[in-house]
Amino acid sequence: MTTFASIAGALTDALSLSRAPISISFADQIPAGVPIFSGTVPAGCRFWQEAGDRVFATVAQDHELCAIGVYTHNLESTPAGQADLGDALKVFADLGYVRPADLPFIPVLNRKAKAIIYGPLAAVPVAPDVVLLFVRADQTLILSEAAQQLENALPPAMGRPACAVVSQAYNTGRTALSGGCCGARAYLDVFKPEVALFAVPGAILEAFTGRVVELAKANQVLTAFHTLRRSDIEAGRRPSVQESLAAMS
């Protein structure tokens, strides 16, 4: 049986990831031995950064300072949280950022969870429901190719809110790409301008990783091929494909 650690290692090596894959699992109770998160975060997306080096569990109360995250993750909300959500949506509407007509297009987790378990994919004691990758544009090339081959479609490119990419992947069982949102980029130090998010449903993780590994090798060969052809053509030569292949070997 393939372990989560080996899958995490395969994804990291194939894509040259600078941050380890993050596991997110939804549960009705906190698994034995998993510590409860201690501290306060401004938004639930911050847990993605905290999960880079340790496993922990959160409950709805840990997410309460971000009404949008509570909404997209379908967590139990308080009256104060509902008021915050209404106030935030009013500001968004006034700015033309999220209009009432846009709300139905924001994915909301299709289940109620009592706890959410976060951690490095290589170290989590429970199966991931969604795996998050922090990626660059060149890495999304391979990921989108793998998605097209495995899912017979390309992953949607999502914007605000960043946390909705988790709900999208969980609800559909398909991969999704998120450019993030201004909130997540303000709250996460690791969410640099050149970084995007790619979400992989846990149910297809092993098969998806297999395609990523194979496509990464193919892209490496093809990059060398195209680099050689550019050099030859810029030097005034007109090589055929066979001639370029021969030159590579």
C-alpha positions in Angstrom: 0.0 0.0 0.0 1.3 3.4 -0.9 1.8 5.6 2.2 0.9 9.3 2.5 4.6 9.9 3.2 5.6 8.3 -0.1 2.9 10.2 -2.0 4.1 13.5 -0.4 7.7 12.7 -1.4 6.7 11.8 -4.9 4.8 15.1 -5.4 7.5 17.2 -3.8 10.3 15.6 -6.0 8.3 15.6 -9.2 7.2 19.2 -8.9 10.2 20.5 -7.0 7.8 21.9 -4.4 9.3 24.4 -1.9 6.6 23.6 0.6 5.4 20.2 1.6 1.8 19.1 0.6 -0.8 19.9 3.2 -3.5 17.5 4.3 -7.0 18.6 5.3 -9.5 16.1 6.7 -13.0 16.7 8.0 -14.2 14.6 10.9 -17.1 14.2 13.4 -14.6 14.0 16.3 -10.9 14.7 16.9 -8.9 11.5 16.4 -7.0 10.1 19.4 -3.6 11.5 19.7 -4.1 14.6 17.6 -3.6 17.8 19.6 -6.1 20.6 19.5 -4.8 23.8 17.9 -3.6 26.3 20.5 -3.6 30.0 19.7 -5.6 32.5 17.6 -5.5 33.0 13.9 -7.1 35.8 11.9 -8.6 33.4 9.3 -8.9 29.7 8.7 -6.6 29.8 5.7 -3.8 30.6 8.2 -4.0 27.0 9.3 -2.6 26.0 6.0 0.6 27.7 6.9 0.6 26.4 10.5 0.1 22.9 9.1 3.4 23.0 7.3 5.3 21.4 10.2 2.9 19.8 12.6 -0.5 17.9 12.8 -3.3 19.5 14.7 -7.1 19.7 14.9 -9.4 22.7 14.9 -13.1 23.2 15.8 -15.5 25.8 14.7 -14.5 28.2 17.5 -10.9 28.3 16.1 -12.2 29.7 12.8 -14.6 32.3 14.2 -12.6 35.4 13.4 -13.1 34.7 9.7 -16.9 34.6 8.9 -16.2 33.8 5.2 -14.1 30.8 6.1 -16.8 29.6 8.5 -19.3 30.0 5.6 -17.3 28.1 3.0 -16.4 25.3 5.4 -20.0 25.0 6.6 -19.0 25.3 10.2 -21.3 26.0 13.1 -21.6 29.8 13.4 -22.5 32.0 16.3 -24.9 35.1 16.2 -21.8 37.3 16.3 -20.3 35.3 13.4 -23.5 35.7 11.4 -23.4 39.4 12.0 -19.8 39.5 10.8 -20.7 37.6 7.7 -23.6 40.0 6.9 -21.3 43.0 7.4 -18.5 41.5 5.3 -20.9 40.7 2.4 -22.3 44.2 2.6 -18.9 45.7 2.2 -18.0 43.3 -0.6 -21.3 44.2 -2.4 -20.7 48.0 -1.9 -17.2 47.5 -3.5 -18.6 45.5 -6.3 -16.3 42.7 -5.2 -18.9 40.0 -4.3 -22.4 40.9 -5.6 -25.5 39.0 -4.4 -25.6 37.3 -7.8 -22.0 35.9 -7.1 -22.8 34.1 -3.9 -24.3 30.9 -5.5 -20.9 30.4 -7.3 -18.9 30.3 -4.1 -18.5 26.6 -3.1 -19.7 25.7 0.4 -18.7 22.4 1.9 -21.5 19.9 1.4 -21.2 18.3 4.9 -21.1 19.4 8.5 -17.8 18.7 10.3 -17.2 18.9 14.0 -13.4 19.0 13.6 -10.9 19.7 10.8 -7.5 18.0 10.9 -4.5 19.7 9.3 -0.9 18.7 8.9 1.9 17.7 6.5 0.6 15.0 4.2 3.7 12.9 5.1 2.7 12.9 8.8 -1.1 12.9 9.1 -2.6 9.9 10.9 -5.9 10.1 9.0 -6.7 10.0 5.3 -6.8 13.4 3.6 -10.1 14.7 2.2 -8.2 17.4 0.3 -4.5 18.0 -0.3 -3.3 21.5 -0.8 -0.2 22.4 -2.9 1.5 25.8 -2.9 2.6 26.1 -6.5 4.2 28.3 -9.1 2.9 28.7 -12.7 5.3 26.3 -14.2 4.2 23.6 -11.6 0.6 24.2 -12.5 1.5 23.2 -16.0 2.1 19.6 -15.0 -0.8 19.6 -12.5 -3.3 20.8 -15.1 -2.0 18.2 -17.6 -2.5 15.4 -15.0 -6.0 16.7 -14.2 -6.9 16.7 -17.9 -5.7 13.1 -18.4 -7.2 11.7 -15.2 -10.5 13.7 -15.0 -11.1 14.3 -18.8 -11.4 18.0 -18.0 -9.3 20.9 -16.9 -9.5 22.1 -13.3 -11.4 25.4 -12.7 -9.3 28.5 -12.1 -10.9 30.1 -9.0 -10.5 33.4 -7.3 -11.9 34.7 -4.1 -12.3 33.4 -1.5 -9.2 31.2 -1.4 -10.7 28.9 1.2 -13.5 27.9 -1.2 -11.0 25.8 -3.3 -11.1 23.3 -0.5 -14.9 23.0 -0.7 -14.7 22.9 -4.5 -12.4 19.9 -4.5 -14.2 18.1 -1.7 -17.7 18.6 -3.2 -16.8 17.7 -6.7 -14.1 15.1 -6.2 -12.1 16.9 -8.8 -9.0 19.1 -8.7 -9.2 22.9 -8.6 -6.7 25.8 -9.0 -7.1 29.0 -6.9 -5.3 32.3 -7.4 -6.1 33.0 -3.8 -7.7 36.1 -2.5 -6.4 39.4 -1.0 -7.3 38.1 2.5 -5.3 34.9 2.2 -2.4 36.8 0.8 -2.5 39.2 3.7 -2.8 36.4 6.4 -0.2 33.9 5.0 3.5 34.8 4.9 4.0 31.8 2.5 1.5 33.1 0.0 3.9 35.1 -2.1 2.7 36.9 -5.3 4.1 34.2 -7.6 2.3 31.4 -5.6 -1.1 29.8 -6.3 -3.0 27.0 -4.7 -3.8 23.6 -6.2 -6.3 21.3 -4.4 -6.5 17.6 -5.0 -9.3 15.4 -3.6 -8.0 12.7 -1.3 -10.0 10.0 -3.2 -7.9 10.5 -6.4 -4.6 11.4 -4.7 -2.7 8.3 -5.5 -3.7 8.0 -9.1 -3.2 11.8 -9.6 0.3 11.6 -8.1 1.2 8.8 -10.5 0.2 11.0 -13.5 2.1 13.9 -12.1 5.3 11.9 -11.7 5.1 10.6 -15.3 4.3 14.0 -16.8 7.0 15.7 -14.8 9.6 13.3 -16.4 8.1 14.0 -19.9 8.1 17.7 -19.4 11.8 17.5 -18.4 12.7 15.7 -21.6 10.5 18.0 -23.7 12.0 21.1 -22.1 15.5 20.0 -23.1 14.2 19.2 -26.6 12.7 22.7 -27.1 15.7 24.4 -25.5 18.0 22.7 -28.0 15.7 23.6 -31.0 15.6 27.2 -30.0 19.4 27.3 -29.8 19.7 25.6 -33.2 17.1 27.8 -34.9 18.5 31.0 -33.4 21.9 30.0 -34.8 20.4 29.8 -38.3 19.8 26.1 -38.6 16.5 24.4 -39.6 16.5 21.0 -37.8 13.8 18.5 -38.3 12.2 16.9 -35.3 14.3 13.7 -35.9 17.5 15.8 -36.1 16.7 17.5 -32.8 15.9 14.1 -31.2 19.2 12.7 -32.5 21.1 15.7 -31.2 19.6 15.1 -27.7 20.9 11.6 -27.6 
